[in-house]
Amino acid sequence: MKTLKFKTNINCEACVAKVTPVLNGNTSVEKWEVDTKNPEKILTIEGERINPQELAESLEKIGYKAEEIQ
């Protein structure tokens, strides 16, 4: 399983609720969580065959930024 991390602007529970359908609807994503207490609002995603660019674009469509970090 692959783990990716993204710096985001997902900063509250309402934001998490808004991104939930997008992330749960992505068949490559098996598990995800957002650390809203971290200043960089780190989104951690686990799964197989995750396309980071596609994932970031799907979040941008609903108003959130996601920048992959190593």
PDB file of N, CA, C, O and CB in Angstrom:
ATOM      1  N   MET A   1       0.841  -1.177   0.000  1.00  0.00           N
ATOM      2  CA  MET A   1       0.000   0.000   0.000  1.00  0.00           C
ATOM      3  C   MET A   1       0.889   1.244   0.000  1.00  0.00           C
ATOM      4  O   MET A   1       1.940   1.270   0.639  1.00  0.00           O
ATOM      5  CB  MET A   1      -0.958  -0.004   1.219  1.00  0.00           C
ATOM      6  N   LYS A   2       0.461   2.245  -0.708  1.00  0.00           N
ATOM      7  CA  LYS A   2       1.186   3.488  -0.859  1.00  0.00           C
ATOM      8  C   LYS A   2       0.591   4.533   0.091  1.00  0.00           C
ATOM      9  O   LYS A   2      -0.626   4.589   0.269  1.00  0.00           O
ATOM     10  CB  LYS A   2       1.139   3.977  -2.332  1.00  0.00           C
ATOM     11  N   THR A   3       1.446   5.356   0.698  1.00  0.00           N
ATOM     12  CA  THR A   3       0.984   6.444   1.557  1.00  0.00           C
ATOM     13  C   THR A   3       1.477   7.760   0.975  1.00  0.00           C
ATOM     14  O   THR A   3       2.669   7.936   0.724  1.00  0.00           O
ATOM     15  CB  THR A   3       1.482   6.261   3.026  1.00  0.00           C
ATOM     16  N   LEU A   4       0.536   8.684   0.763  1.00  0.00           N
ATOM     17  CA  LEU A   4       0.873  10.012   0.257  1.00  0.00           C
ATOM     18  C   LEU A   4       0.444  11.045   1.283  1.00  0.00           C
ATOM     19  O   LEU A   4      -0.532  10.853   2.008  1.00  0.00           O
ATOM     20  CB  LEU A   4       0.197  10.283  -1.121  1.00  0.00           C
ATOM     21  N   LYS A   5       1.199  12.160   1.336  1.00  0.00           N
ATOM     22  CA  LYS A   5       0.860  13.257   2.235  1.00  0.00           C
ATOM     23  C   LYS A   5       0.752  14.545   1.420  1.00  0.00           C
ATOM     24  O   LYS A   5       1.537  14.798   0.506  1.00  0.00           O
ATOM     25  CB  LYS A   5       1.922  13.401   3.372  1.00  0.00           C
ATOM     26  N   PHE A   6      -0.249  15.347   1.785  1.00  0.00           N
ATOM     27  CA  PHE A   6      -0.496  16.603   1.098  1.00  0.00           C
ATOM     28  C   PHE A   6      -0.652  17.719   2.117  1.00  0.00           C
ATOM     29  O   PHE A   6      -1.274  17.535   3.163  1.00  0.00           O
ATOM     30  CB  PHE A   6      -1.745  16.504   0.203  1.00  0.00           C
ATOM     31  N   LYS A   7      -0.083  18.877   1.804  1.00  0.00           N
ATOM     32  CA  LYS A   7      -0.326  20.088   2.577  1.00  0.00           C
ATOM     33  C   LYS A   7      -1.600  20.687   1.989  1.00  0.00           C
ATOM     34  O   LYS A   7      -1.696  20.867   0.776  1.00  0.00           O
ATOM     35  CB  LYS A   7       0.909  21.109   2.520  1.00  0.00           C
ATOM     36  N   THR A   8      -2.586  20.998   2.848  1.00  0.00           N
ATOM     37  CA  THR A   8      -3.892  21.443   2.353  1.00  0.00           C
ATOM     38  C   THR A   8      -4.375  22.695   3.079  1.00  0.00           C
ATOM     39  O   THR A   8      -3.712  23.215   3.976  1.00  0.00           O
ATOM     40  CB  THR A   8      -4.922  20.327   2.506  1.00  0.00           C
ATOM     41  N   ASN A   9      -5.542  23.156   2.665  1.00  0.00           N
ATOM     42  CA  ASN A   9      -6.236  24.220   3.387  1.00  0.00           C
ATOM     43  C   ASN A   9      -7.558  23.688   3.951  1.00  0.00           C
ATOM     44  O   ASN A   9      -8.521  24.437   4.116  1.00  0.00           O
ATOM     45  CB  ASN A   9      -6.489  25.440   2.457  1.00  0.00           C
ATOM     46  N   ILE A  10      -7.588  22.389   4.242  1.00  0.00           N
ATOM     47  CA  ILE A  10      -8.742  21.743   4.882  1.00  0.00           C
ATOM     48  C   ILE A  10      -8.559  21.963   6.381  1.00  0.00           C
ATOM     49  O   ILE A  10      -7.780  21.257   7.022  1.00  0.00           O
ATOM     50  CB  ILE A  10      -8.852  20.180   4.513  1.00  0.00           C
ATOM     51  N   ASN A  11      -9.285  22.955   6.951  1.00  0.00           N
ATOM     52  CA  ASN A  11      -8.922  23.363   8.306  1.00  0.00           C
ATOM     53  C   ASN A  11      -9.978  23.197   9.391  1.00  0.00           C
ATOM     54  O   ASN A  11      -9.759  23.623  10.525  1.00  0.00           O
ATOM     55  CB  ASN A  11      -8.534  24.749   8.272  1.00  0.00           C
ATOM     56  N   CYS A  12     -11.119  22.588   9.073  1.00  0.00           N
ATOM     57  CA  CYS A  12     -12.134  22.418  10.115  1.00  0.00           C
ATOM     58  C   CYS A  12     -13.002  21.194   9.797  1.00  0.00           C
ATOM     59  O   CYS A  12     -12.879  20.585   8.735  1.00  0.00           O
ATOM     60  CB  CYS A  12     -13.015  23.698  10.240  1.00  0.00           C
ATOM     61  N   GLU A  13     -13.868  20.858  10.732  1.00  0.00           N
ATOM     62  CA  GLU A  13     -14.724  19.684  10.535  1.00  0.00           C
ATOM     63  C   GLU A  13     -15.688  19.863   9.364  1.00  0.00           C
ATOM     64  O   GLU A  13     -16.011  18.896   8.675  1.00  0.00           O
ATOM     65  CB  GLU A  13     -15.510  19.393  11.805  1.00  0.00           C
ATOM     66  N   ALA A  14     -16.149  21.092   9.137  1.00  0.00           N
ATOM     67  CA  ALA A  14     -17.032  21.343   7.987  1.00  0.00           C
ATOM     68  C   ALA A  14     -16.282  21.103   6.679  1.00  0.00           C
ATOM     69  O   ALA A  14     -16.848  20.585   5.717  1.00  0.00           O
ATOM     70  CB  ALA A  14     -17.588  22.791   8.027  1.00  0.00           C
ATOM     71  N   CYS A  15     -15.006  21.483   6.652  1.00  0.00           N
ATOM     72  CA  CYS A  15     -14.176  21.242   5.461  1.00  0.00           C
ATOM     73  C   CYS A  15     -13.989  19.740   5.255  1.00  0.00           C
ATOM     74  O   CYS A  15     -14.085  19.242   4.133  1.00  0.00           O
ATOM     75  CB  CYS A  15     -12.792  21.948   5.597  1.00  0.00           C
ATOM     76  N   VAL A  16     -13.724  19.035   6.331  1.00  0.00           N
ATOM     77  CA  VAL A  16     -13.563  17.579   6.251  1.00  0.00           C
ATOM     78  C   VAL A  16     -14.837  16.948   5.707  1.00  0.00           C
ATOM     79  O   VAL A  16     -14.784  16.044   4.873  1.00  0.00           O
ATOM     80  CB  VAL A  16     -13.214  16.982   7.642  1.00  0.00           C
ATOM     81  N   ALA A  17     -15.979  17.426   6.179  1.00  0.00           N
ATOM     82  CA  ALA A  17     -17.257  16.896   5.696  1.00  0.00           C
ATOM     83  C   ALA A  17     -17.434  17.153   4.195  1.00  0.00           C
ATOM     84  O   ALA A  17     -18.007  16.332   3.479  1.00  0.00           O
ATOM     85  CB  ALA A  17     -18.423  17.523   6.478  1.00  0.00           C
ATOM     86  N   LYS A  18     -16.939  18.295   3.735  1.00  0.00           N
ATOM     87  CA  LYS A  18     -17.080  18.640   2.319  1.00  0.00           C
ATOM     88  C   LYS A  18     -16.187  17.770   1.428  1.00  0.00           C
ATOM     89  O   LYS A  18     -16.593  17.417   0.321  1.00  0.00           O
ATOM     90  CB  LYS A  18     -16.746  20.116   2.105  1.00  0.00           C
ATOM     91  N   VAL A  19     -14.974  17.417   1.890  1.00  0.00           N
ATOM     92  CA  VAL A  19     -14.067  16.609   1.070  1.00  0.00           C
ATOM     93  C   VAL A  19     -14.344  15.112   1.193  1.00  0.00           C
ATOM     94  O   VAL A  19     -13.877  14.330   0.366  1.00  0.00           O
ATOM     95  CB  VAL A  19     -12.629  16.892   1.458  1.00  0.00           C
ATOM     96  N   THR A  20     -15.089  14.709   2.206  1.00  0.00           N
ATOM     97  CA  THR A  20     -15.358  13.288   2.429  1.00  0.00           C
ATOM     98  C   THR A  20     -15.941  12.583   1.204  1.00  0.00           C
ATOM     99  O   THR A  20     -15.433  11.521   0.843  1.00  0.00           O
ATOM    100  CB  THR A  20     -16.302  13.130   3.590  1.00  0.00           C
ATOM    101  N   PRO A  21     -16.979  13.110   0.541  1.00  0.00           N
ATOM    102  CA  PRO A  21     -17.514  12.397  -0.629  1.00  0.00           C
ATOM    103  C   PRO A  21     -16.503  12.261  -1.765  1.00  0.00           C
ATOM    104  O   PRO A  21     -16.503  11.262  -2.484  1.00  0.00           O
ATOM    105  CB  PRO A  21     -18.745  13.109  -1.143  1.00  0.00           C
ATOM    106  N   VAL A  22     -15.643  13.265  -1.926  1.00  0.00           N
ATOM    107  CA  VAL A  22     -14.631  13.220  -2.991  1.00  0.00           C
ATOM    108  C   VAL A  22     -13.600  12.131  -2.693  1.00  0.00           C
ATOM    109  O   VAL A  22     -13.264  11.328  -3.564  1.00  0.00           O
ATOM    110  CB  VAL A  22     -13.930  14.599  -3.143  1.00  0.00           C
ATOM    111  N   LEU A  23     -13.105  12.112  -1.464  1.00  0.00           N
ATOM    112  CA  LEU A  23     -12.073  11.135  -1.102  1.00  0.00           C
ATOM    113  C   LEU A  23     -12.647   9.722  -0.994  1.00  0.00           C
ATOM    114  O   LEU A  23     -12.016   8.761  -1.435  1.00  0.00           O
ATOM    115  CB  LEU A  23     -11.414  11.531   0.221  1.00  0.00           C
ATOM    116  N   ASN A  24     -13.828   9.595  -0.415  1.00  0.00           N
ATOM    117  CA  ASN A  24     -14.446   8.271  -0.311  1.00  0.00           C
ATOM    118  C   ASN A  24     -14.882   7.754  -1.679  1.00  0.00           C
ATOM    119  O   ASN A  24     -14.975   6.543  -1.882  1.00  0.00           O
ATOM    120  CB  ASN A  24     -15.648   8.319   0.637  1.00  0.00           C
ATOM    121  N   GLY A  25     -15.147   8.651  -2.606  1.00  0.00           N
ATOM    122  CA  GLY A  25     -15.568   8.261  -3.943  1.00  0.00           C
ATOM    123  C   GLY A  25     -14.427   7.855  -4.853  1.00  0.00           C
ATOM    124  O   GLY A  25     -14.655   7.315  -5.935  1.00  0.00           O
ATOM    125  N   ASN A  26     -13.196   8.110  -4.423  1.00  0.00           N
ATOM    126  CA  ASN A  26     -12.022   7.735  -5.210  1.00  0.00           C
ATOM    127  C   ASN A  26     -11.692   6.279  -4.905  1.00  0.00           C
ATOM    128  O   ASN A  26     -11.320   5.951  -3.778  1.00  0.00           O
ATOM    129  CB  ASN A  26     -10.799   8.669  -4.899  1.00  0.00           C
ATOM    130  N   THR A  27     -11.824   5.411  -5.889  1.00  0.00           N
ATOM    131  CA  THR A  27     -11.636   3.971  -5.671  1.00  0.00           C
ATOM    132  C   THR A  27     -10.199   3.594  -5.323  1.00  0.00           C
ATOM    133  O   THR A  27      -9.964   2.505  -4.798  1.00  0.00           O
ATOM    134  CB  THR A  27     -12.063   3.212  -6.900  1.00  0.00           C
ATOM    135  N   SER A  28      -9.236   4.467  -5.602  1.00  0.00           N
ATOM    136  CA  SER A  28      -7.836   4.185  -5.264  1.00  0.00           C
ATOM    137  C   SER A  28      -7.528   4.453  -3.795  1.00  0.00           C
ATOM    138  O   SER A  28      -6.537   3.953  -3.263  1.00  0.00           O
ATOM    139  CB  SER A  28      -6.913   5.017  -6.134  1.00  0.00           C
ATOM    140  N   VAL A  29      -8.378   5.241  -3.143  1.00  0.00           N
ATOM    141  CA  VAL A  29      -8.150   5.628  -1.744  1.00  0.00           C
ATOM    142  C   VAL A  29      -8.786   4.586  -0.826  1.00  0.00           C
ATOM    143  O   VAL A  29      -9.990   4.339  -0.881  1.00  0.00           O
ATOM    144  CB  VAL A  29      -8.734   7.052  -1.451  1.00  0.00           C
ATOM    145  N   GLU A  30      -7.943   3.979   0.024  1.00  0.00           N
ATOM    146  CA  GLU A  30      -8.445   2.992   0.981  1.00  0.00           C
ATOM    147  C   GLU A  30      -8.693   3.612   2.352  1.00  0.00           C
ATOM    148  O   GLU A  30      -9.623   3.223   3.058  1.00  0.00           O
ATOM    149  CB  GLU A  30      -7.463   1.834   1.107  1.00  0.00           C
ATOM    150  N   LYS A  31      -7.847   4.585   2.724  1.00  0.00           N
ATOM    151  CA  LYS A  31      -7.947   5.212   4.040  1.00  0.00           C
ATOM    152  C   LYS A  31      -7.389   6.623   3.929  1.00  0.00           C
ATOM    153  O   LYS A  31      -6.420   6.859   3.208  1.00  0.00           O
ATOM    154  CB  LYS A  31      -7.183   4.383   5.134  1.00  0.00           C
ATOM    155  N   TRP A  32      -8.005   7.560   4.645  1.00  0.00           N
ATOM    156  CA  TRP A  32      -7.490   8.930   4.639  1.00  0.00           C
ATOM    157  C   TRP A  32      -7.829   9.624   5.950  1.00  0.00           C
ATOM    158  O   TRP A  32      -8.764   9.242   6.655  1.00  0.00           O
ATOM    159  CB  TRP A  32      -8.063   9.725   3.447  1.00  0.00           C
ATOM    160  N   GLU A  33      -7.036  10.665   6.262  1.00  0.00           N
ATOM    161  CA  GLU A  33      -7.314  11.485   7.434  1.00  0.00           C
ATOM    162  C   GLU A  33      -6.642  12.839   7.246  1.00  0.00           C
ATOM    163  O   GLU A  33      -5.637  12.959   6.545  1.00  0.00           O
ATOM    164  CB  GLU A  33      -6.820  10.791   8.742  1.00  0.00           C
ATOM    165  N   VAL A  34      -7.214  13.851   7.883  1.00  0.00           N
ATOM    166  CA  VAL A  34      -6.658  15.204   7.847  1.00  0.00           C
ATOM    167  C   VAL A  34      -6.303  15.608   9.264  1.00  0.00           C
ATOM    168  O   VAL A  34      -7.131  15.516  10.171  1.00  0.00           O
ATOM    169  CB  VAL A  34      -7.658  16.222   7.208  1.00  0.00           C
ATOM    170  N   ASP A  35      -5.070  16.055   9.451  1.00  0.00           N
ATOM    171  CA  ASP A  35      -4.636  16.557  10.754  1.00  0.00           C
ATOM    172  C   ASP A  35      -4.902  18.064  10.775  1.00  0.00           C
ATOM    173  O   ASP A  35      -4.040  18.853  10.387  1.00  0.00           O
ATOM    174  CB  ASP A  35      -3.108  16.233  11.023  1.00  0.00           C
ATOM    175  N   THR A  36      -6.087  18.460  11.224  1.00  0.00           N
ATOM    176  CA  THR A  36      -6.454  19.875  11.227  1.00  0.00           C
ATOM    177  C   THR A  36      -5.734  20.661  12.325  1.00  0.00           C
ATOM    178  O   THR A  36      -5.752  21.892  12.315  1.00  0.00           O
ATOM    179  CB  THR A  36      -7.956  20.019  11.396  1.00  0.00           C
ATOM    180  N   LYS A  37      -5.107  19.965  13.264  1.00  0.00           N
ATOM    181  CA  LYS A  37      -4.348  20.643  14.324  1.00  0.00           C
ATOM    182  C   LYS A  37      -2.950  21.047  13.837  1.00  0.00           C
ATOM    183  O   LYS A  37      -2.342  21.963  14.390  1.00  0.00           O
ATOM    184  CB  LYS A  37      -4.231  19.732  15.563  1.00  0.00           C
ATOM    185  N   ASN A  38      -2.446  20.372  12.816  1.00  0.00           N
ATOM    186  CA  ASN A  38      -1.155  20.707  12.233  1.00  0.00           C
ATOM    187  C   ASN A  38      -1.300  22.010  11.445  1.00  0.00           C
ATOM    188  O   ASN A  38      -2.266  22.158  10.696  1.00  0.00           O
ATOM    189  CB  ASN A  38      -0.631  19.550  11.320  1.00  0.00           C
ATOM    190  N   PRO A  39      -0.375  22.954  11.590  1.00  0.00           N
ATOM    191  CA  PRO A  39      -0.481  24.226  10.855  1.00  0.00           C
ATOM    192  C   PRO A  39      -0.556  24.042   9.331  1.00  0.00           C
ATOM    193  O   PRO A  39      -1.110  24.887   8.628  1.00  0.00           O
ATOM    194  CB  PRO A  39       0.709  25.110  11.195  1.00  0.00           C
ATOM    195  N   GLU A  40      -0.006  22.952   8.834  1.00  0.00           N
ATOM    196  CA  GLU A  40      -0.027  22.711   7.382  1.00  0.00           C
ATOM    197  C   GLU A  40      -1.207  21.851   6.953  1.00  0.00           C
ATOM    198  O   GLU A  40      -1.324  21.506   5.777  1.00  0.00           O
ATOM    199  CB  GLU A  40       1.267  22.045   6.944  1.00  0.00           C
ATOM    200  N   LYS A  41      -2.093  21.498   7.902  1.00  0.00           N
ATOM    201  CA  LYS A  41      -3.327  20.741   7.601  1.00  0.00           C
ATOM    202  C   LYS A  41      -3.020  19.527   6.725  1.00  0.00           C
ATOM    203  O   LYS A  41      -3.492  19.432   5.592  1.00  0.00           O
ATOM    204  CB  LYS A  41      -4.368  21.652   6.895  1.00  0.00           C
ATOM    205  N   ILE A  42      -2.233  18.612   7.256  1.00  0.00           N
ATOM    206  CA  ILE A  42      -1.733  17.478   6.490  1.00  0.00           C
ATOM    207  C   ILE A  42      -2.821  16.435   6.228  1.00  0.00           C
ATOM    208  O   ILE A  42      -3.448  15.913   7.150  1.00  0.00           O
ATOM    209  CB  ILE A  42      -0.568  16.835   7.221  1.00  0.00           C
ATOM    210  N   LEU A  43      -3.021  16.152   4.948  1.00  0.00           N
ATOM    211  CA  LEU A  43      -3.928  15.094   4.496  1.00  0.00           C
ATOM    212  C   LEU A  43      -3.073  13.872   4.197  1.00  0.00           C
ATOM    213  O   LEU A  43      -2.180  13.935   3.352  1.00  0.00           O
ATOM    214  CB  LEU A  43      -4.769  15.538   3.227  1.00  0.00           C
ATOM    215  N   THR A  44      -3.333  12.765   4.877  1.00  0.00           N
ATOM    216  CA  THR A  44      -2.613  11.517   4.660  1.00  0.00           C
ATOM    217  C   THR A  44      -3.569  10.542   3.992  1.00  0.00           C
ATOM    218  O   THR A  44      -4.677  10.301   4.471  1.00  0.00           O
ATOM    219  CB  THR A  44      -2.050  10.935   6.003  1.00  0.00           C
ATOM    220  N   ILE A  45      -3.114   9.988   2.875  1.00  0.00           N
ATOM    221  CA  ILE A  45      -3.945   9.069   2.102  1.00  0.00           C
ATOM    222  C   ILE A  45      -3.194   7.770   1.889  1.00  0.00           C
ATOM    223  O   ILE A  45      -2.011   7.772   1.548  1.00  0.00           O
ATOM    224  CB  ILE A  45      -4.353   9.692   0.748  1.00  0.00           C
ATOM    225  N   GLU A  46      -3.896   6.650   2.093  1.00  0.00           N
ATOM    226  CA  GLU A  46      -3.328   5.331   1.831  1.00  0.00           C
ATOM    227  C   GLU A  46      -4.158   4.642   0.762  1.00  0.00           C
ATOM    228  O   GLU A  46      -5.382   4.772   0.724  1.00  0.00           O
ATOM    229  CB  GLU A  46      -3.273   4.474   3.127  1.00  0.00           C
ATOM    230  N   GLY A  47      -3.473   3.909  -0.104  1.00  0.00           N
ATOM    231  CA  GLY A  47      -4.176   3.168  -1.137  1.00  0.00           C
ATOM    232  C   GLY A  47      -3.222   2.700  -2.226  1.00  0.00           C
ATOM    233  O   GLY A  47      -2.010   2.899  -2.147  1.00  0.00           O
ATOM    234  N   GLU A  48      -3.792   2.087  -3.223  1.00  0.00           N
ATOM    235  CA  GLU A  48      -3.022   1.602  -4.364  1.00  0.00           C
ATOM    236  C   GLU A  48      -3.344   2.460  -5.588  1.00  0.00           C
ATOM    237  O   GLU A  48      -4.471   2.928  -5.746  1.00  0.00           O
ATOM    238  CB  GLU A  48      -3.327   0.100  -4.645  1.00  0.00           C
ATOM    239  N   ARG A  49      -2.373   2.658  -6.429  1.00  0.00           N
ATOM    240  CA  ARG A  49      -2.535   3.370  -7.706  1.00  0.00           C
ATOM    241  C   ARG A  49      -3.157   4.753  -7.549  1.00  0.00           C
ATOM    242  O   ARG A  49      -3.983   5.162  -8.365  1.00  0.00           O
ATOM    243  CB  ARG A  49      -3.386   2.547  -8.645  1.00  0.00           C
ATOM    244  N   ILE A  50      -2.764   5.470  -6.507  1.00  0.00           N
ATOM    245  CA  ILE A  50      -3.262   6.827  -6.293  1.00  0.00           C
ATOM    246  C   ILE A  50      -2.507   7.771  -7.235  1.00  0.00           C
ATOM    247  O   ILE A  50      -1.277   7.757  -7.296  1.00  0.00           O
ATOM    248  CB  ILE A  50      -3.089   7.266  -4.791  1.00  0.00           C
ATOM    249  N   ASN A  51      -3.263   8.582  -7.961  1.00  0.00           N
ATOM    250  CA  ASN A  51      -2.676   9.588  -8.838  1.00  0.00           C
ATOM    251  C   ASN A  51      -2.717  10.924  -8.087  1.00  0.00           C
ATOM    252  O   ASN A  51      -3.785  11.522  -7.958  1.00  0.00           O
ATOM    253  CB  ASN A  51      -3.443   9.674 -10.224  1.00  0.00           C
ATOM    254  N   PRO A  52      -1.555  11.402  -7.585  1.00  0.00           N
ATOM    255  CA  PRO A  52      -1.546  12.614  -6.759  1.00  0.00           C
ATOM    256  C   PRO A  52      -2.104  13.845  -7.484  1.00  0.00           C
ATOM    257  O   PRO A  52      -2.814  14.653  -6.886  1.00  0.00           O
ATOM    258  CB  PRO A  52      -0.135  12.902  -6.297  1.00  0.00           C
ATOM    259  N   GLN A  53      -1.783  13.980  -8.759  1.00  0.00           N
ATOM    260  CA  GLN A  53      -2.259  15.142  -9.514  1.00  0.00           C
ATOM    261  C   GLN A  53      -3.779  15.096  -9.685  1.00  0.00           C
ATOM    262  O   GLN A  53      -4.459  16.110  -9.529  1.00  0.00           O
ATOM    263  CB  GLN A  53      -1.571  15.205 -10.893  1.00  0.00           C
ATOM    264  N   GLU A  54      -4.295  13.930 -10.002  1.00  0.00           N
ATOM    265  CA  GLU A  54      -5.747  13.760 -10.164  1.00  0.00           C
ATOM    266  C   GLU A  54      -6.467  14.044  -8.849  1.00  0.00           C
ATOM    267  O   GLU A  54      -7.522  14.677  -8.833  1.00  0.00           O
ATOM    268  CB  GLU A  54      -6.079  12.330 -10.655  1.00  0.00           C
ATOM    269  N   LEU A  55      -5.893  13.575  -7.758  1.00  0.00           N
ATOM    270  CA  LEU A  55      -6.480  13.791  -6.444  1.00  0.00           C
ATOM    271  C   LEU A  55      -6.506  15.282  -6.115  1.00  0.00           C
ATOM    272  O   LEU A  55      -7.527  15.796  -5.656  1.00  0.00           O
ATOM    273  CB  LEU A  55      -5.699  13.015  -5.370  1.00  0.00           C
ATOM    274  N   ALA A  56      -5.396  15.978  -6.346  1.00  0.00           N
ATOM    275  CA  ALA A  56      -5.323  17.416  -6.083  1.00  0.00           C
ATOM    276  C   ALA A  56      -6.337  18.172  -6.936  1.00  0.00           C
ATOM    277  O   ALA A  56      -6.983  19.102  -6.453  1.00  0.00           O
ATOM    278  CB  ALA A  56      -3.903  17.943  -6.353  1.00  0.00           C
ATOM    279  N   GLU A  57      -6.480  17.781  -8.199  1.00  0.00           N
ATOM    280  CA  GLU A  57      -7.433  18.446  -9.088  1.00  0.00           C
ATOM    281  C   GLU A  57      -8.874  18.231  -8.629  1.00  0.00           C
ATOM    282  O   GLU A  57      -9.697  19.141  -8.726  1.00  0.00           O
ATOM    283  CB  GLU A  57      -7.261  17.939 -10.520  1.00  0.00           C
ATOM    284  N   SER A  58      -9.180  17.040  -8.134  1.00  0.00           N
ATOM    285  CA  SER A  58     -10.551  16.779  -7.670  1.00  0.00           C
ATOM    286  C   SER A  58     -10.872  17.605  -6.420  1.00  0.00           C
ATOM    287  O   SER A  58     -12.017  18.016  -6.231  1.00  0.00           O
ATOM    288  CB  SER A  58     -10.741  15.273  -7.373  1.00  0.00           C
ATOM    289  N   LEU A  59      -9.879  17.850  -5.572  1.00  0.00           N
ATOM    290  CA  LEU A  59     -10.088  18.692  -4.394  1.00  0.00           C
ATOM    291  C   LEU A  59     -10.187  20.167  -4.790  1.00  0.00           C
ATOM    292  O   LEU A  59     -10.959  20.920  -4.196  1.00  0.00           O
ATOM    293  CB  LEU A  59      -8.947  18.489  -3.380  1.00  0.00           C
ATOM    294  N   GLU A  60      -9.408  20.576  -5.790  1.00  0.00           N
ATOM    295  CA  GLU A  60      -9.468  21.963  -6.259  1.00  0.00           C
ATOM    296  C   GLU A  60     -10.847  22.296  -6.812  1.00  0.00           C
ATOM    297  O   GLU A  60     -11.312  23.428  -6.677  1.00  0.00           O
ATOM    298  CB  GLU A  60      -8.401  22.213  -7.331  1.00  0.00           C
ATOM    299  N   LYS A  61     -11.501  21.328  -7.429  1.00  0.00           N
ATOM    300  CA  LYS A  61     -12.835  21.557  -7.996  1.00  0.00           C
ATOM    301  C   LYS A  61     -13.858  21.954  -6.935  1.00  0.00           C
ATOM    302  O   LYS A  61     -14.849  22.618  -7.235  1.00  0.00           O
ATOM    303  CB  LYS A  61     -13.312  20.311  -8.721  1.00  0.00           C
ATOM    304  N   ILE A  62     -13.609  21.542  -5.695  1.00  0.00           N
ATOM    305  CA  ILE A  62     -14.551  21.907  -4.615  1.00  0.00           C
ATOM    306  C   ILE A  62     -13.947  22.969  -3.681  1.00  0.00           C
ATOM    307  O   ILE A  62     -14.457  23.204  -2.585  1.00  0.00           O
ATOM    308  CB  ILE A  62     -14.944  20.646  -3.796  1.00  0.00           C
ATOM    309  N   GLY A  63     -12.854  23.605  -4.130  1.00  0.00           N
ATOM    310  CA  GLY A  63     -12.320  24.759  -3.411  1.00  0.00           C
ATOM    311  C   GLY A  63     -11.180  24.521  -2.447  1.00  0.00           C
ATOM    312  O   GLY A  63     -10.888  25.385  -1.621  1.00  0.00           O
ATOM    313  N   TYR A  64     -10.520  23.361  -2.528  1.00  0.00           N
ATOM    314  CA  TYR A  64      -9.422  23.077  -1.598  1.00  0.00           C
ATOM    315  C   TYR A  64      -8.118  22.849  -2.348  1.00  0.00           C
ATOM    316  O   TYR A  64      -8.093  22.280  -3.440  1.00  0.00           O
ATOM    317  CB  TYR A  64      -9.752  21.853  -0.735  1.00  0.00           C
ATOM    318  N   LYS A  65      -7.028  23.313  -1.726  1.00  0.00           N
ATOM    319  CA  LYS A  65      -5.706  23.120  -2.289  1.00  0.00           C
ATOM    320  C   LYS A  65      -5.095  21.875  -1.663  1.00  0.00           C
ATOM    321  O   LYS A  65      -5.317  21.583  -0.488  1.00  0.00           O
ATOM    322  CB  LYS A  65      -4.806  24.367  -2.058  1.00  0.00           C
ATOM    323  N   ALA A  66      -4.323  21.146  -2.461  1.00  0.00           N
ATOM    324  CA  ALA A  66      -3.604  19.973  -1.946  1.00  0.00           C
ATOM    325  C   ALA A  66      -2.271  19.906  -2.683  1.00  0.00           C
ATOM    326  O   ALA A  66      -2.221  19.664  -3.888  1.00  0.00           O
ATOM    327  CB  ALA A  66      -4.439  18.634  -2.138  1.00  0.00           C
ATOM    328  N   GLU A  67      -1.200  20.125  -1.939  1.00  0.00           N
ATOM    329  CA  GLU A  67       0.143  20.101  -2.496  1.00  0.00           C
ATOM    330  C   GLU A  67       0.873  18.903  -1.908  1.00  0.00           C
ATOM    331  O   GLU A  67       1.053  18.801  -0.694  1.00  0.00           O
ATOM    332  CB  GLU A  67       0.909  21.433  -2.202  1.00  0.00           C
ATOM    333  N   GLU A  68       1.294  17.991  -2.791  1.00  0.00           N
ATOM    334  CA  GLU A  68       1.962  16.781  -2.306  1.00  0.00           C
ATOM    335  C   GLU A  68       3.286  17.140  -1.651  1.00  0.00           C
ATOM    336  O   GLU A  68       4.044  17.963  -2.163  1.00  0.00           O
ATOM    337  CB  GLU A  68       2.190  15.780  -3.458  1.00  0.00           C
ATOM    338  N   ILE A  69       3.551  16.513  -0.513  1.00  0.00           N
ATOM    339  CA  ILE A  69       4.833  16.681   0.177  1.00  0.00           C
ATOM    340  C   ILE A  69       5.493  15.319   0.289  1.00  0.00           C
ATOM    341  O   ILE A  69       4.826  14.285   0.331  1.00  0.00           O
ATOM    342  CB  ILE A  69       4.645  17.330   1.589  1.00  0.00           C
ATOM    343  N   GLN A  70       6.801  15.340   0.336  1.00  0.00           N
ATOM    344  CA  GLN A  70       7.560  14.083   0.391  1.00  0.00           C
ATOM    345  C   GLN A  70       7.870  13.686   1.814  1.00  0.00           C
ATOM    346  O   GLN A  70       8.501  12.655   2.044  1.00  0.00           O
ATOM    347  CB  GLN A  70       8.853  14.203  -0.400  1.00  0.00           C
TER     348      GLN A  70
END
